[in-house]
Amino acid sequence: MNKQQQMKSILEDTIEYYSDDPSETRASDDGECVYTDANGRHCAVGRYLRKEFQTTGFYANNGTSVHSLAADINTYLVSNVLGLSEDFWQALQELHDNDANWNYDTGLSEHGKNMHNSVKNNIDAGEYT
């Protein structure tokens, strides 16, 4: 599988995972997205962290953005997703984090569907290299 196919697979898996019940599957702590919350749920990037980093204490401030991990992101990720661009991970995280992207009864909102399509188009265009 090439990197574009891998990013599309991760994107589709993320949509499927959170769409079933966004209020129960998205990771948050008092309304703020976190890599791992107190209930053991993970954000879009947190799902791909190695087990030892899937804790509420990870990275000093669990709610920090993907940009804060950028220089070392591959240090924290599981081996089968290494080498994907920070821009892709950031887009995936924005899709997860933004409440406007989700209807809690039906999964992706219209706004979320637009963002989903935008990320797919960026993958196809080679924007995440």
SEZANU-734515 format. One record per residue: x, y, z of N, C-alpha, C, CB in turn; residue in three letters. Coordinates in steps of 0.001 Angstrom, whole numbers, plus 500000, padded with zeros to 6 digits. Glycine has a CB too. Example, Ala and Ser with C-alpha at 12.3 -4.5 7.8 and 13.67 -1.06 7.14 Angstrom:
BEGIN
    n.u    n.v    n.w   ca.u   ca.v   ca.w    c.u    c.v    c.w   cb.u   cb.v   cb.w type
 513190 494310 507800 512300 495500 507800 513200 496700 507800 511308 495527 509046  ALA
 512850 497750 507080 513670 498940 507140 512900 500030 507870 514084 499402 505725  SER
This chain:
BEGIN
    n.u    n.v    n.w   ca.u   ca.v   ca.w    c.u    c.v    c.w   cb.u   cb.v   cb.w type
 500856 498828 500000 500000 500000 500000 500901 501232 500000 499027 499999 501230  MET
 500660 502155 499072 501466 503375 499059 500931 504370 500097 501468 504012 497645  ASN
 501648 505456 500287 501291 506430 501335 499912 507065 501093 502359 507533 501411  LYS
 499576 507364 499838 498257 507939 499550 497147 506957 499932 498145 508317 498053  GLN
 497309 505704 499571 496316 504693 499929 496235 504532 501441 496654 503347 499269  GLN
 497371 504594 502088 497402 504451 503539 496678 505617 504212 498853 504365 504038  GLN
 496913 506834 503743 496218 507993 504317 494719 507891 504091 496752 509299 503711  MET
 494308 507464 502907 492868 507306 502637 492265 506250 503550 492625 506926 501158  LYS
 492985 505174 503752 492501 504118 504631 492336 504631 506062 493459 502924 504603  SER
 493316 505375 506542 493246 505946 507895 492091 506942 507986 494586 506639 508269  ILE
 491929 507774 506974 490838 508748 506952 489485 508039 507021 490920 509625 505683  LEU
 489282 507037 506169 488000 506332 506145 487765 505565 507444 487945 505372 504953  GLU
 488815 504966 507991 488693 504267 509260 488307 505241 510379 490010 503549 509603  ASP
 488878 506423 510344 488573 507443 511354 487108 507864 511272 489488 508672 511177  THR
 486629 508119 510060 485226 508516 509878 484310 507407 510387 484924 508828 508382  ILE
 484601 506181 509986 483768 505053 510406 483786 504892 511926 484244 503757 509733  GLU
 484948 504985 512514 485094 504782 513958 484284 505804 514763 486571 504864 514351  TYR
 484377 507056 514391 483707 508094 515179 482252 508311 514779 484455 509391 515048  TYR
 481850 507920 513589 480491 508177 513116 479434 507392 513853 480396 507871 511669  SER
 479775 506228 514347 478785 505390 515006 478141 506098 516193 479423 504094 515462  ASP
 478935 506735 517020 478422 507463 518184 479477 508481 518616 478068 506482 519364  ASP
 479551 509617 517923 480609 510595 518214 480677 511027 519671 480416 511803 517364  PRO
 479533 511115 520337 479564 511577 521732 480246 510565 522644 478143 511849 522233  SER
 480259 509300 522247 480874 508264 523075 482265 507847 522614 479992 507064 523104  GLU
 482624 508167 521384 483915 507681 520870 484974 508765 520769 483722 507062 519516  THR
 484578 510028 520622 485581 511101 520529 486171 511346 521912 484954 512418 519953  ARG
 487469 511581 521973 488160 511787 523249 488154 513257 523621 489605 511263 523179  ALA
 487651 513545 524813 487681 514921 525285 487789 514948 526801 486431 515684 524820  SER
 488238 516072 527283 488373 516302 528712 487795 517676 528984 489869 516191 529193  ASP
 486630 517726 529584 485919 518987 529811 485756 519772 528517 486658 519837 530845  ASP
 485393 519066 527433 485126 519712 526156 486354 519967 525297 484444 520989 526398  GLY
 487538 519698 525807 488769 519898 525041 489245 518548 524526 489874 520585 525909  GLU
 489580 518512 523236 490084 517267 522665 491430 516920 523294 490214 517380 521126  CYS
 491601 515637 523555 492848 515137 524114 493239 513864 523359 492710 514865 525650  VAL
 494519 513515 523395 494966 512277 522749 494292 511069 523385 496497 512138 522839  TYR
 494224 511076 524719 493585 510008 525482 492847 510650 526651 494634 508947 525983  THR
 491575 510286 526819 490830 510863 527938 490785 509899 529115 489406 511231 527503  ASP
 490190 510340 530190 490153 509550 531424 489383 508239 531253 489526 510369 532544  ALA
 488533 508153 530240 487776 506931 529967 488509 505989 529015 486421 507282 529389  ASN
 489728 506359 528623 490515 505513 527730 490194 505674 526255 490324 504101 528105  GLY
 489375 506682 525926 489075 506954 524518 490218 507764 523927 487715 507712 524360  ARG
 490390 507647 522613 491491 508328 521929 490959 509224 520818 492488 507304 521354  HIS
 491688 510299 520553 491371 511158 519416 491873 510481 518138 492007 512580 519589  CYS
 491692 511140 517009 492065 510561 515718 493547 510217 515653 491712 511519 514593  ALA
 494398 511056 516194 495833 510770 516208 496155 509827 517367 496661 512084 516326  VAL
 495513 510023 518495 495749 509184 519669 495517 507702 519407 494867 509632 520796  GLY
 494607 507389 518501 494352 505980 518153 495573 505329 517520 493158 505872 517200  ARG
 496469 506135 516944 497648 505608 516250 498937 505772 517055 497802 506294 514912  TYR
 498813 506220 518287 499978 506296 519159 500322 504904 519668 499725 507262 520340  LEU
 501589 504682 519929 501988 503427 520560 501345 503352 521946 503549 503314 520656  ARG
 501088 502150 522401 500378 501925 523673 500968 502716 524836 500394 500449 524017  LYS
 502298 502784 524912 502901 503479 526050 502625 504982 526053 504388 503246 526057  GLU
 502148 505514 524923 501816 506936 524849 500311 507184 524893 502394 507535 523583  PHE
 499534 506129 525001 498082 506280 525075 497649 506397 526536 497368 505085 524388  GLN
 498128 507464 527167 497807 507732 528567 497377 509185 528716 499019 507422 529485  THR
 496690 509475 529799 496263 510860 530033 497439 511767 530340 495259 510920 531173  THR
 498566 511204 530748 499738 512004 531075 500687 512222 529910 500475 511364 532183  GLY
 500350 511689 528738 501251 511804 527595 501464 513255 527196 500706 511018 526414  PHE
 502709 513583 526927 503156 514842 526342 502798 516059 527196 502561 515000 524968  TYR
 503044 515978 528454 502851 517070 529425 501421 517592 529406 503822 518219 529135  ALA
 500984 518173 528307 499610 518657 528187 498929 517825 527129 499554 520182 527833  ASN
 498163 516854 527567 497502 515893 526704 496729 516554 525561 496572 515042 527519  ASN
 496267 517769 525716 495459 518423 524698 496249 519245 523700 494466 519289 525348  GLY
 497557 519106 523661 498352 519897 522727 498105 519448 521293 499842 519792 523066  THR
 498376 520327 520358 498096 520044 518950 499150 519125 518349 498020 521342 518152  SER
 498811 518591 517194 499745 517736 516465 501008 518504 516113 499089 517179 515194  VAL
 500875 519817 515858 502058 520618 515532 503111 520528 516634 501664 522082 515305  HIS
 502676 520384 517867 503644 520305 518962 504420 518991 518930 502933 520457 520308  SER
 503886 517986 518260 504561 516704 518130 505382 516608 516849 503552 515586 518173  LEU
 505227 517576 515969 505716 517485 514586 507135 516966 514439 505638 518816 513952  ALA
 508057 517543 515133 509458 517163 514950 509699 515708 515340 510366 518077 515769  ALA
 508887 515209 516262 509103 513865 516798 507910 512930 516596 509420 513954 518264  ASP
 506965 513296 515738 505713 512527 515662 505953 511046 515411 504826 513085 514568  ILE
 506929 510707 514591 507184 509291 514305 507717 508536 515520 508168 509165 513160  ASN
 508210 509243 516507 508655 508624 517753 507480 508013 518509 509373 509653 518635  THR
 506297 508588 518357 505137 508221 519157 504164 507283 518446 504414 509453 519570  TYR
 504240 507209 517112 503251 506465 516336 503590 504980 516217 503126 507066 514956  LEU
 502548 504168 516013 502753 502744 515764 503496 502574 514443 501396 501977 515740  VAL
 504228 501496 514315 505152 501328 513195 504487 501318 511828 505909 500069 513368  SER
 503252 500852 511721 502639 500745 510400 502132 502070 509833 501509 499779 510461  ASN
 502265 503175 510579 501851 504489 510056 503002 505495 510043 500696 505045 510889  VAL
 504208 505037 510237 505359 505942 510251 505577 506550 508870 506627 505199 510714  LEU
 506023 507797 508856 506405 508449 507606 505306 509225 506921 506910 507447 506677  GLY
 504096 509249 507495 503033 510076 506914 503233 511515 507367 501614 509555 507326  LEU
 502805 512442 506556 503128 513847 506813 502387 514435 508013 502819 514663 505594  SER
 503041 515377 508638 502429 516119 509739 501144 516805 509265 503420 517163 510310  GLU
 501147 517319 508034 499951 517998 507513 498754 517051 507449 500233 518577 506118  ASP
 498995 515811 507087 497913 514832 507079 497392 514610 508491 498386 513503 506467  PHE
 498291 514381 509440 497863 514150 510821 497114 515363 511371 499074 513827 511712  TRP
 497572 516557 511007 496894 517770 511461 495476 517844 510891 497697 519019 511054  GLN
 495325 517530 509604 493994 517559 508978 493080 516517 509626 494101 517303 507449  ALA
 493619 515337 509886 492833 514290 510540 492393 514742 511926 493643 512983 510638  LEU
 493311 515384 512642 492995 515870 513986 491930 516966 513939 494262 516396 514674  GLN
 492033 517872 512978 491025 518936 512847 489659 518348 512551 491420 519928 511738  GLU
 489620 517318 511723 488354 516658 511428 487747 516098 512709 488552 515535 510389  LEU
 488556 515463 513523 488087 514893 514783 487675 515977 515779 489169 514013 515393  HIS
 488501 516999 515931 488328 517972 517009 487140 518907 516839 489555 518782 517134  ASP
 486872 519315 515629 485885 520362 515391 484469 519823 515585 486045 520940 513978  ASN
 483789 520313 516616 482419 519880 516892 481495 520114 515711 481881 520598 518107  ASP
 481782 521122 514898 480940 521423 513740 480978 520299 512705 481382 522734 513096  ALA
 481953 519408 512803 482059 518299 511850 481178 517105 512203 483486 517847 511762  ASN
 480534 517150 513360 479810 515969 513842 478386 516302 514256 480547 515344 515012  TRP
 477456 515426 513864 476110 515386 514419 476124 514208 515375 474979 515246 513293  ASN
 475716 514414 516576 475854 513346 517561 474885 512194 517343 475659 513900 518933  TYR
 473895 512363 516471 472987 511265 516163 473365 510536 514877 471575 511784 516056  ASP
 473996 511251 513954 474183 510688 512616 475635 510637 512142 473389 511476 511642  THR
 476580 511045 512934 477975 511036 512500 478381 512349 511876 478211 509915 511520  GLY
 478983 512304 510704 479476 513522 510069 478349 514481 509713 480263 513177 508825  LEU
 478559 515740 510020 477639 516802 509607 477956 517190 508165 477745 518045 510557  SER
 477183 518097 507598 477492 518593 506251 478873 519246 506236 476413 519603 505775  GLU
 479157 520015 507270 480486 520645 507390 481570 519572 507436 480563 521543 508661  HIS
 481340 518527 508203 482295 517434 508307 482467 516688 506996 481863 516476 509378  GLY
 481371 516492 506272 481454 515833 504957 482299 516671 504001 480034 515608 504363  LYS
 482136 517984 504063 482950 518869 503222 484427 518768 503591 482474 520325 503355  ASN
 484714 518733 504888 486103 518614 505317 486667 517251 504922 486219 518824 506839  MET
 485882 516207 505088 486279 514860 504683 486661 514853 503207 485142 513847 504953  HIS
 485815 515446 502369 486101 515512 500930 487342 516345 500640 484904 516091 500179  ASN
 487525 517407 501376 488702 518256 501203 489981 517487 501522 488598 519500 502093  SER
 489968 516737 502609 491140 515942 502977 491400 514888 501907 490942 515274 504364  VAL
 490348 514202 501443 490513 513209 500373 491105 513843 499119 489165 512549 500040  LYS
 490588 515017 498749 491105 515713 497558 492570 516096 497733 490270 516972 497265  ASN
 492937 516532 498932 494330 516880 499208 495240 515651 499137 494447 517538 500584  ASN
 494738 514517 499589 495519 513283 499472 495732 512959 497998 494810 512100 500195  ILE
 494647 513005 497220 494725 512693 495785 495660 513643 495049 493336 512749 495155  ASP
 495682 514897 495479 496517 515917 494814 497959 515867 495273 495957 517306 495070  ALA
 498268 514993 496230 499635 514890 496716 500042 516027 497645 500568 514842 495560  GLY
 499071 516639 498286 499348 517767 499185 500037 517344 500478 498061 518484 499519  GLU
 499848 516096 500875 500425 515611 502123 501623 514729 501800 499371 514831 502965  TYR
 502771 515374 501599 503964 514602 501253 505017 514706 502326 504534 515065 499930  THR
